[in-house]
Amino acid sequence: MKLSYSWLYASVLLMTTLGLAQAADKTASSKEAKVESSVREAMAAFQVPGIAVAIIKDNEIVLSKGFGVLKHGSQQKVNADTLFGVASNTKAMTAALLAGLVDEGKLSWKTKVIDIIPEFQLPDAYVTREFTILDLLSHNSGLGLGAGDLMIWPETTLTNQDVIKGLKYLPQVSSFRSEFAYDNLMYVIAGEIIAKITGKPWQEAIQSRIFDKLGMKNTRAKFSLIPDNNKNVARAHVPLDGKLHVVGGNFLEKFSSAGSVASSVNDMSLWLKAQLNKGKYGQDGEQDLRLFSEKQSRAMWQARTLLSVPERATVQDKTHFSAYALGWFVKDYHGVKVIQHTGGILGMVSKVVMVPEENLAMVILTNQQSGFAFNALSQQILTEYLELPAKDWVAHYAAQQQTYNAEKQSDLAMQASQADKDSTPSLPLTSYAQTYIDNWYGEIVISLENNKLMMQFANTPALHGSLEHYQHNTFIVRWDDRTLEADAYVNFNLNPDGSINFVSMEAVSNATDFSFDFHDLTLKPKVSN
């Protein structure tokens, strides 16, 4: 039979196209295989019981998978529907809710906070008057890193109204809009703004306006809202003295709009697809279904507060600028713009990364608090999908972890050696045993029990521990819950007559999570009525 030229050409073209497609599939599958191999290596290197990873490329979910177990020592496997705490990756969702309200004309980014919450008050009257919705999300308030987080972490009895009342007593450490200082409380206030405008609590607003619309069927605004029959929930782990300790249950409930969402990589993939599509998540006839407009997508990805760029980031990642946007960090990375955020709670950390011009996104959820693990994996994924020079990122971050641990132990040893071991307290222990009060936190009780001083933060059950004499009038509080890793100096400042004027606190280790902002406290003896 004689074949026509056009048919022959079409056959050759088809075979060529199929060959290219098969080659592309093979390349893609090799990338995913490398990622999966790196996940397993990271779990071993950083002592992580369970990890879930999803990758979105060109609007397709190319990988969504769980690895390891929900809980160390158990047999229940992590899968793509396992719920983890995403922590501060909640912030971008809160920003998106506000963006939708801006689109609806219910507020603007420049709306003053006091126009919606009149009782909102910061230490400076000018800042209070000028503070906008944009400022709530930009970490530029002039307050310090993690200022006031002890009002919401560990779990406290304080309410959001108590948080609002306490803001004006927090120390201002820089001028307004001049410096970056990560601030969870401003995002808690953002949730209160959403509640005021929508007439619904933040957790109901995010459920109806984001989770339900995107089909994030297992995601909940906080752990306590997860149905009792859903047992596919990761447990958190803290490595301590070489062993993994299971901790927590309901995480960051009081962080609410700043960090309380529980989600899975399957559900987070739907969220990231909407982000890459600039708010679009579907179509109803000829009309796009949107969480927010393209205009607001650009607004949320626009650099707002500049951050410094370490020299190592320029050398390693070709990063020349870094900034905070609205619920996102933005930077350049090997010639492309990267939009990302991390999240961390006790024993559980997460990372989300997007490269819009490559139509690439990823989410990494873990049930151990090793940032080295998620950094190794995010870098490995970027290396594979941006086709950068090959590098063993797990080995790179394992070396960094060794250096970090050695420096941490060295610092603690040096601090211990500097103490004047021959010194004694100026006062009898009974004199230190009093109730103290801080203007923004509230009461802290120091009691004498069996000839030992004990400390209890009145609004925070977990902050209970014993005071160990360090030197002179300085003690160290050793918290009963050792997994907090937040021991702190307690320094008693005396009046000329020998009575206690005030008490200050400061974390012993520089590695202590910044949300333990003991240094912002000024404890005064409570005057009896």
ROMIVEX-541202 format. One record per residue (C-alpha): x, y negated, z. Coordinates in Angstrom, 3 decimals, decimal comma, padded with zeros to 6 digits, always signed. Last residue first. Example, Ala and Ser with C-alpha at 12.3 -4.5 7.8 and 13.67 -1.06 7.14 Angstrom:
<rs>
<<+013,670; +001,060; +007,140>>
<<+012,300; +004,500; +007,800>>
</rs>
This chain:
<rs>
<<-005,502; -046,280; +099,347>>
<<-002,197; -044,456; +098,869>>
<<+000,252; -046,007; +096,425>>
<<+001,431; -043,560; +093,808>>
<<+005,205; -043,534; +093,528>>
<<+006,122; -044,867; +090,084>>
<<+007,038; -042,652; +087,150>>
<<+008,384; -044,320; +084,028>>
<<+007,923; -041,844; +081,180>>
<<+009,178; -042,407; +077,620>>
<<+012,265; -040,256; +078,255>>
<<+010,048; -037,208; +078,872>>
<<+009,082; -037,196; +075,184>>
<<+008,606; -033,420; +074,937>>
<<+007,310; -033,836; +071,386>>
<<+010,933; -034,257; +070,307>>
<<+011,573; -030,526; +070,618>>
<<+014,604; -029,907; +072,831>>
<<+017,810; -029,453; +070,783>>
<<+019,483; -032,462; +072,436>>
<<+019,383; -030,433; +075,621>>
<<+018,731; -031,737; +079,138>>
<<+015,581; -033,616; +078,171>>
<<+015,245; -036,959; +079,946>>
<<+013,239; -038,127; +082,954>>
<<+012,904; -041,327; +084,946>>
<<+011,632; -041,799; +088,501>>
<<+010,802; -045,117; +090,136>>
<<+011,523; -047,219; +093,236>>
<<+012,067; -044,431; +095,781>>
<<+012,827; -045,687; +099,300>>
<<+016,427; -046,245; +100,351>>
<<+015,979; -049,816; +101,599>>
<<+017,769; -051,195; +098,529>>
<<+015,230; -049,384; +096,280>>
<<+016,132; -046,008; +094,817>>
<<+016,030; -044,599; +091,286>>
<<+015,230; -040,871; +091,275>>
<<+016,463; -039,066; +088,147>>
<<+014,718; -035,965; +086,833>>
<<+016,782; -034,288; +084,105>>
<<+014,753; -032,038; +081,850>>
<<+014,296; -028,391; +080,898>>
<<+012,514; -028,073; +077,532>>
<<+013,082; -024,592; +076,152>>
<<+009,306; -023,993; +076,257>>
<<+010,023; -020,233; +076,170>>
<<+011,248; -020,464; +079,760>>
<<+007,717; -020,902; +081,124>>
<<+008,469; -021,623; +084,778>>
<<+010,008; -024,935; +083,762>>
<<+013,434; -025,719; +085,221>>
<<+013,375; -029,344; +086,369>>
<<+016,904; -030,689; +086,708>>
<<+017,703; -033,003; +089,615>>
<<+019,373; -036,405; +089,827>>
<<+019,756; -038,309; +093,097>>
<<+023,456; -037,400; +093,573>>
<<+024,154; -034,422; +091,285>>
<<+022,243; -031,575; +089,645>>
<<+019,826; -030,387; +092,340>>
<<+017,347; -027,842; +090,951>>
<<+013,737; -028,887; +090,751>>
<<+011,250; -026,055; +090,188>>
<<+008,646; -025,821; +087,439>>
<<+005,157; -026,523; +086,207>>
<<+004,500; -028,044; +082,815>>
<<+002,145; -025,357; +081,509>>
<<-000,865; -026,772; +083,412>>
<<-000,618; -030,176; +081,672>>
<<-002,835; -032,956; +083,060>>
<<-001,280; -032,965; +086,558>>
<<+002,293; -032,474; +085,393>>
<<+003,561; -030,229; +088,216>>
<<+007,011; -030,393; +089,794>>
<<+008,351; -028,220; +092,635>>
<<+010,968; -029,117; +095,233>>
<<+012,272; -026,193; +097,285>>
<<+012,275; -025,801; +101,088>>
<<+009,595; -023,133; +100,888>>
<<+007,378; -025,488; +098,864>>
<<+008,022; -029,230; +098,732>>
<<+005,787; -031,016; +096,248>>
<<+006,356; -033,259; +093,231>>
<<+003,107; -034,236; +091,510>>
<<+002,863; -035,985; +088,159>>
<<-000,091; -038,282; +087,540>>
<<-001,077; -040,146; +084,369>>
<<+000,471; -040,083; +080,908>>
<<+000,273; -043,708; +079,740>>
<<+000,774; -045,700; +082,937>>
<<+002,918; -043,120; +084,705>>
<<+002,013; -042,002; +088,222>>
<<+003,926; -040,264; +090,963>>
<<+002,638; -038,040; +093,761>>
<<+005,280; -037,424; +096,394>>
<<+007,924; -034,914; +097,466>>
<<+011,138; -036,898; +097,034>>
<<+011,103; -037,968; +100,692>>
<<+010,549; -034,384; +101,912>>
<<+013,802; -033,348; +100,239>>
<<+015,796; -035,508; +102,655>>
<<+017,295; -038,510; +100,899>>
<<+020,646; -039,331; +099,300>>
<<+020,815; -035,935; +097,546>>
<<+024,212; -034,226; +097,821>>
<<+027,449; -034,584; +095,869>>
<<+030,166; -031,929; +095,881>>
<<+029,116; -030,492; +092,526>>
<<+029,658; -033,792; +090,740>>
<<+028,228; -032,741; +087,376>>
<<+030,427; -032,999; +084,285>>
<<+030,881; -029,234; +083,968>>
<<+027,144; -028,637; +083,541>>
<<+026,902; -031,215; +080,765>>
<<+029,894; -029,655; +078,986>>
<<+028,383; -026,175; +079,176>>
<<+025,088; -027,446; +077,770>>
<<+026,857; -029,186; +074,883>>
<<+028,967; -026,105; +074,086>>
<<+025,905; -023,850; +074,063>>
<<+024,147; -026,130; +071,578>>
<<+027,283; -026,480; +069,429>>
<<+027,606; -022,683; +069,185>>
<<+023,923; -022,269; +068,344>>
<<+024,107; -024,911; +065,601>>
<<+027,268; -023,426; +064,079>>
<<+025,724; -019,946; +063,984>>
<<+022,523; -021,361; +062,508>>
<<+024,467; -023,161; +059,781>>
<<+026,179; -019,902; +058,821>>
<<+022,775; -018,198; +058,583>>
<<+021,643; -021,171; +056,487>>
<<+024,231; -020,552; +053,772>>
<<+023,835; -016,756; +053,937>>
<<+020,099; -017,105; +053,349>>
<<+020,775; -019,639; +050,595>>
<<+022,860; -017,259; +048,501>>
<<+023,502; -019,512; +045,516>>
<<+022,900; -019,298; +041,777>>
<<+023,261; -022,521; +039,808>>
<<+019,858; -024,188; +039,272>>
<<+017,095; -022,690; +037,169>>
<<+014,403; -025,001; +038,525>>
<<+012,327; -021,905; +039,327>>
<<+015,095; -019,810; +040,865>>
<<+016,971; -022,542; +042,738>>
<<+013,713; -024,062; +043,962>>
<<+012,636; -020,672; +045,308>>
<<+015,992; -020,161; +047,029>>
<<+015,846; -023,629; +048,573>>
<<+012,356; -022,952; +049,930>>
<<+013,503; -019,589; +051,289>>
<<+016,615; -020,845; +053,072>>
<<+014,701; -023,798; +054,507>>
<<+011,927; -021,493; +055,730>>
<<+014,391; -019,276; +057,574>>
<<+016,615; -022,026; +059,002>>
<<+013,532; -023,656; +060,488>>
<<+013,331; -020,691; +062,847>>
<<+010,203; -020,956; +065,010>>
<<+008,853; -017,464; +064,473>>
<<+005,531; -016,456; +062,929>>
<<+006,247; -017,822; +059,447>>
<<+004,305; -019,548; +056,662>>
<<+005,980; -020,585; +053,392>>
<<+004,007; -022,560; +050,804>>
<<+005,145; -023,256; +047,258>>
<<+004,467; -025,632; +044,413>>
<<+005,532; -026,039; +040,782>>
<<+004,003; -028,061; +037,946>>
<<+007,588; -028,956; +036,919>>
<<+006,771; -032,680; +036,991>>
<<+004,820; -032,122; +040,223>>
<<+007,614; -030,468; +042,244>>
<<+005,759; -029,454; +045,420>>
<<+007,017; -028,038; +048,737>>
<<+005,110; -026,789; +051,803>>
<<+006,880; -025,461; +054,896>>
<<+005,746; -023,624; +058,001>>
<<+006,818; -022,934; +061,586>>
<<+005,591; -020,706; +064,450>>
<<+006,947; -019,987; +067,936>>
<<+005,811; -023,204; +069,620>>
<<+004,435; -025,322; +066,817>>
<<+006,153; -026,607; +063,701>>
<<+005,086; -027,958; +060,346>>
<<+007,107; -028,999; +057,346>>
<<+006,330; -031,366; +054,526>>
<<+007,146; -031,736; +050,859>>
<<+007,042; -033,805; +047,704>>
<<+010,046; -033,352; +045,422>>
<<+010,876; -035,703; +042,553>>
<<+013,246; -034,215; +039,995>>
<<+016,884; -034,969; +039,123>>
<<+018,614; -032,369; +041,289>>
<<+016,336; -033,263; +044,206>>
<<+014,756; -036,692; +044,640>>
<<+012,788; -037,372; +047,785>>
<<+009,259; -037,540; +049,193>>
<<+007,935; -036,626; +052,655>>
<<+004,173; -036,220; +052,768>>
<<+001,192; -037,207; +054,938>>
<<+001,100; -040,615; +053,287>>
<<+004,614; -041,348; +051,936>>
<<+007,739; -040,870; +054,007>>
<<+011,036; -041,581; +052,302>>
<<+014,207; -040,086; +050,882>>
<<+016,527; -041,406; +048,212>>
<<+019,802; -040,191; +046,660>>
<<+019,430; -036,410; +046,824>>
<<+021,777; -034,399; +044,586>>
<<+020,911; -031,360; +046,747>>
<<+024,269; -030,282; +048,194>>
<<+026,416; -033,405; +047,760>>
<<+023,645; -035,964; +048,284>>
<<+022,179; -033,914; +051,112>>
<<+025,628; -033,565; +052,722>>
<<+026,020; -037,357; +052,690>>
<<+022,934; -037,732; +054,825>>
<<+020,065; -039,744; +053,288>>
<<+018,458; -042,368; +055,533>>
<<+014,687; -042,624; +055,549>>
<<+012,488; -045,254; +053,888>>
<<+008,871; -045,831; +054,883>>
<<+006,183; -046,062; +052,181>>
<<+007,195; -043,917; +049,190>>
<<+004,164; -043,282; +046,952>>
<<+002,783; -039,736; +046,948>>
<<-000,431; -040,657; +048,798>>
<<-001,052; -043,693; +046,576>>
<<-000,449; -041,681; +043,398>>
<<-003,042; -039,137; +044,502>>
<<-005,336; -042,045; +045,387>>
<<-005,244; -043,296; +041,810>>
<<-005,710; -039,769; +040,462>>
<<-008,976; -039,688; +042,415>>
<<-009,821; -037,674; +045,520>>
<<-011,266; -034,268; +046,436>>
<<-012,439; -033,923; +042,862>>
<<-014,898; -031,986; +040,722>>
<<-014,514; -033,209; +037,161>>
<<-017,693; -033,986; +035,230>>
<<-018,390; -032,531; +031,795>>
<<-020,365; -029,604; +033,171>>
<<-019,330; -029,288; +036,795>>
<<-015,564; -028,933; +036,742>>
<<-012,990; -027,722; +039,228>>
<<-010,305; -028,651; +041,776>>
<<-009,158; -032,115; +040,725>>
<<-007,286; -034,128; +043,352>>
<<-004,112; -034,847; +041,428>>
<<-003,983; -031,433; +039,698>>
<<-000,802; -030,633; +041,652>>
<<-002,677; -031,419; +044,873>>
<<-005,702; -029,348; +043,867>>
<<-003,385; -026,423; +043,097>>
<<-001,750; -026,970; +046,495>>
<<-005,050; -026,666; +048,370>>
<<-005,986; -023,501; +046,483>>
<<-002,559; -022,046; +047,269>>
<<-003,101; -022,915; +050,949>>
<<-006,036; -020,500; +050,971>>
<<-004,035; -017,544; +049,664>>
<<-001,037; -018,572; +051,806>>
<<-003,190; -018,458; +054,926>>
<<-004,548; -021,196; +057,192>>
<<-004,820; -022,482; +060,775>>
<<-005,140; -026,273; +061,081>>
<<-004,154; -028,029; +064,360>>
<<-001,493; -030,542; +063,307>>
<<-002,136; -034,276; +063,264>>
<<-005,901; -034,168; +062,705>>
<<-006,343; -032,020; +065,854>>
<<-003,113; -032,367; +067,891>>
<<-005,225; -031,487; +070,949>>
<<-005,755; -027,933; +069,703>>
<<-002,044; -027,574; +069,006>>
<<-002,060; -023,791; +069,170>>
<<-004,672; -021,406; +070,552>>
<<-002,812; -018,263; +071,485>>
<<+000,669; -018,901; +072,728>>
<<+003,793; -016,822; +073,036>>
<<+005,311; -013,484; +072,038>>
<<+008,951; -013,342; +073,143>>
<<+011,662; -012,119; +070,774>>
<<+014,949; -011,097; +072,395>>
<<+018,510; -012,391; +071,978>>
<<+018,429; -014,536; +075,112>>
<<+015,269; -016,237; +073,876>>
<<+013,750; -015,989; +070,411>>
<<+010,252; -017,522; +070,456>>
<<+007,437; -015,721; +068,659>>
<<+003,942; -016,735; +067,552>>
<<+001,164; -014,269; +066,782>>
<<-000,255; -014,042; +063,273>>
<<-004,017; -013,791; +062,802>>
<<-005,697; -010,997; +060,834>>
<<-007,971; -010,074; +063,731>>
<<-010,952; -011,924; +062,280>>
<<-013,874; -010,583; +064,328>>
<<-013,525; -013,342; +066,931>>
<<-014,149; -015,984; +064,269>>
<<-011,364; -018,621; +064,029>>
<<-012,681; -021,877; +065,528>>
<<-010,317; -021,730; +068,541>>
<<-007,368; -021,745; +066,143>>
<<-008,121; -025,203; +064,761>>
<<-009,500; -026,778; +061,594>>
<<-010,169; -023,325; +060,160>>
<<-009,024; -021,587; +056,988>>
<<-010,528; -018,201; +056,108>>
<<-012,744; -019,257; +053,197>>
<<-010,518; -021,870; +051,606>>
<<-013,055; -022,127; +048,765>>
<<-011,811; -025,520; +047,628>>
<<-015,050; -027,341; +048,434>>
<<-015,582; -025,493; +051,719>>
<<-012,042; -026,196; +052,993>>
<<-011,818; -029,825; +051,854>>
<<-014,876; -032,022; +052,501>>
<<-017,019; -029,634; +054,540>>
<<-014,340; -028,151; +056,804>>
<<-012,290; -031,353; +056,957>>
<<-015,336; -033,350; +058,069>>
<<-016,376; -030,764; +060,649>>
<<-012,930; -030,729; +062,271>>
<<-012,748; -034,542; +062,178>>
<<-015,990; -034,892; +064,149>>
<<-018,864; -036,112; +061,973>>
<<-020,343; -039,599; +061,506>>
<<-018,303; -039,961; +058,339>>
<<-016,731; -043,348; +059,144>>
<<-016,280; -042,902; +062,906>>
<<-015,072; -039,295; +062,590>>
<<-012,586; -040,245; +059,873>>
<<-011,229; -043,078; +062,050>>
<<-010,905; -040,626; +064,982>>
<<-008,873; -038,339; +062,744>>
<<-006,606; -041,253; +061,874>>
<<-006,154; -041,814; +065,627>>
<<-004,781; -038,276; +065,917>>
<<-002,571; -039,126; +062,939>>
<<-001,193; -042,120; +064,841>>
<<-000,547; -039,847; +067,823>>
<<+001,763; -037,575; +065,842>>
<<+004,446; -040,229; +065,341>>
<<+007,640; -039,637; +063,371>>
<<+009,825; -042,725; +063,695>>
<<+010,783; -044,566; +060,493>>
<<+011,974; -048,141; +060,885>>
<<+010,975; -051,743; +060,115>>
<<+007,175; -051,592; +059,853>>
<<+006,738; -053,149; +063,339>>
<<+009,950; -053,927; +065,208>>
<<+011,789; -051,161; +067,011>>
<<+011,671; -049,306; +070,336>>
<<+008,177; -050,125; +071,620>>
<<+007,640; -048,353; +074,922>>
<<+004,242; -046,665; +075,389>>
<<+001,798; -048,520; +077,652>>
<<-000,485; -049,768; +074,857>>
<<-000,987; -046,225; +073,544>>
<<-002,469; -044,815; +076,770>>
<<-006,047; -045,932; +076,210>>
<<-006,135; -044,365; +072,732>>
<<-004,741; -041,103; +074,092>>
<<-007,299; -041,093; +076,913>>
<<-010,022; -041,521; +074,277>>
<<-008,542; -038,573; +072,399>>
<<-009,040; -036,519; +075,553>>
<<-006,591; -035,453; +078,273>>
<<-006,827; -031,999; +079,863>>
<<-003,568; -030,987; +078,227>>
<<-002,192; -028,235; +075,977>>
<<+001,578; -028,673; +075,744>>
<<+001,395; -031,146; +074,071>>
<<-001,382; -033,769; +073,666>>
<<-000,570; -036,538; +076,167>>
<<+003,053; -035,344; +076,184>>
<<+003,148; -036,513; +072,558>>
<<+003,242; -040,124; +073,773>>
<<+006,067; -041,209; +071,502>>
<<+007,181; -038,418; +069,167>>
<<+010,043; -040,555; +067,843>>
<<+009,718; -044,065; +069,252>>
<<+007,021; -046,703; +068,755>>
<<+007,613; -049,417; +066,159>>
<<+004,518; -048,333; +064,207>>
<<+006,390; -047,162; +061,094>>
<<+005,292; -043,527; +060,802>>
<<+003,423; -044,134; +057,496>>
<<-000,029; -042,603; +058,127>>
<<-001,430; -044,996; +060,733>>
<<+000,243; -047,897; +058,911>>
<<-001,859; -047,286; +055,793>>
<<-005,024; -047,346; +057,915>>
<<-003,939; -050,795; +059,075>>
<<-002,252; -052,390; +062,110>>
<<-002,303; -056,197; +061,898>>
<<-004,111; -057,034; +065,175>>
<<-002,430; -054,326; +067,229>>
<<+000,973; -055,257; +065,818>>
<<+000,407; -058,897; +066,779>>
<<-000,710; -057,932; +070,302>>
<<+002,394; -055,800; +070,939>>
<<+002,163; -052,721; +073,177>>
<<-000,471; -051,082; +070,930>>
<<-004,245; -051,336; +071,345>>
<<-007,175; -049,489; +069,781>>
<<-010,317; -050,428; +071,773>>
<<-011,953; -051,951; +068,666>>
<<-011,814; -048,642; +066,742>>
<<-013,201; -049,412; +063,263>>
<<-012,208; -053,064; +062,844>>
<<-009,337; -052,409; +065,265>>
<<-007,769; -050,080; +062,690>>
<<-007,565; -052,852; +060,103>>
<<-008,609; -051,801; +056,594>>
<<-005,588; -052,030; +054,272>>
<<-005,922; -048,489; +052,906>>
<<-009,527; -049,340; +052,143>>
<<-012,765; -048,244; +053,779>>
<<-016,130; -046,745; +052,848>>
<<-015,561; -047,483; +049,157>>
<<-016,119; -043,870; +048,146>>
<<-012,598; -043,661; +046,701>>
<<-011,244; -044,958; +050,029>>
<<-013,247; -042,254; +051,815>>
<<-011,649; -039,633; +049,560>>
<<-008,199; -041,024; +050,355>>
<<-009,016; -040,797; +054,076>>
<<-009,779; -037,106; +053,713>>
<<-006,587; -036,673; +051,674>>
<<-004,513; -038,295; +054,459>>
<<-006,026; -035,826; +056,941>>
<<-005,135; -032,985; +054,590>>
<<-001,578; -034,306; +054,241>>
<<-001,302; -034,347; +058,051>>
<<-002,359; -030,706; +058,474>>
<<+001,068; -029,678; +057,163>>
<<+001,984; -030,831; +060,660>>
<<+000,940; -027,508; +062,201>>
<<+000,345; -024,830; +059,520>>
<<-000,678; -022,374; +062,246>>
<<-000,821; -018,946; +060,658>>
<<-003,749; -016,923; +059,322>>
<<-003,091; -013,718; +057,410>>
<<-004,885; -013,721; +054,034>>
<<-001,769; -013,111; +051,902>>
<<-000,769; -010,159; +054,058>>
<<+001,084; -009,634; +057,348>>
<<+001,048; -006,004; +058,426>>
<<-000,397; -004,559; +061,609>>
<<+002,122; -002,033; +062,975>>
<<+003,018; -003,869; +066,190>>
<<+006,438; -004,283; +067,806>>
<<+006,772; -007,951; +066,961>>
<<+003,351; -009,317; +066,082>>
<<+001,650; -010,014; +062,771>>
<<+004,074; -007,762; +060,904>>
<<+006,520; -007,932; +058,004>>
<<+005,899; -009,515; +054,612>>
<<+002,828; -011,185; +053,132>>
<<+002,211; -012,044; +049,506>>
<<+001,027; -014,664; +047,076>>
<<+003,203; -014,901; +043,977>>
<<+002,534; -016,248; +040,491>>
<<-000,512; -018,308; +041,484>>
<<-001,219; -020,055; +038,190>>
<<-001,574; -023,795; +037,578>>
<<+001,733; -024,008; +035,724>>
<<+003,580; -022,409; +038,643>>
<<+002,148; -021,787; +042,108>>
<<+004,222; -019,850; +044,641>>
<<+002,870; -018,227; +047,815>>
<<+004,810; -016,866; +050,774>>
<<+003,851; -015,091; +054,006>>
<<+006,403; -014,284; +056,704>>
<<+006,404; -011,921; +059,686>>
<<+008,732; -010,663; +062,418>>
<<+011,409; -013,382; +062,016>>
<<+014,816; -012,548; +063,518>>
<<+016,791; -015,109; +061,462>>
<<+019,015; -012,808; +059,398>>
<<+016,556; -009,913; +059,191>>
<<+013,537; -011,997; +058,196>>
<<+015,742; -014,040; +055,873>>
<<+016,966; -010,935; +054,023>>
<<+013,380; -009,740; +053,561>>
<<+012,320; -013,125; +052,225>>
<<+015,385; -013,277; +049,954>>
<<+014,433; -009,955; +048,332>>
<<+010,921; -011,256; +047,732>>
<<+012,329; -014,411; +046,136>>
<<+014,658; -012,398; +043,900>>
<<+011,755; -010,187; +042,809>>
<<+009,717; -013,298; +042,070>>
<<+012,455; -014,662; +039,865>>
<<+012,880; -011,293; +038,145>>
<<+009,140; -011,194; +037,480>>
<<+009,282; -014,619; +035,842>>
<<+012,185; -013,623; +033,604>>
<<+010,450; -010,373; +032,631>>
<<+007,238; -012,240; +031,912>>
<<+009,159; -014,744; +029,793>>
<<+010,854; -011,914; +027,894>>
<<+007,482; -010,238; +027,363>>
<<+006,041; -013,522; +026,126>>
<<+008,981; -014,038; +023,792>>
<<+008,578; -010,531; +022,395>>
<<+004,847; -010,981; +021,993>>
<<+005,457; -014,221; +020,095>>
<<+008,038; -012,560; +017,887>>
<<+005,705; -009,613; +017,241>>
<<+002,872; -011,997; +016,369>>
<<+005,079; -014,101; +014,097>>
<<+006,322; -010,968; +012,299>>
<<+002,765; -009,775; +011,841>>
<<+001,597; -013,198; +010,635>>
<<+004,422; -013,335; +008,111>>
<<+003,542; -009,852; +006,837>>
<<-000,118; -010,806; +006,501>>
<<+000,790; -014,001; +004,649>>
<<+003,166; -012,157; +002,302>>
<<+000,487; -009,635; +001,334>>
<<+001,225; -005,980; +002,001>>
<<+001,319; -003,437; -000,887>>
<<+000,000; +000,000; +000,000>>
</rs>
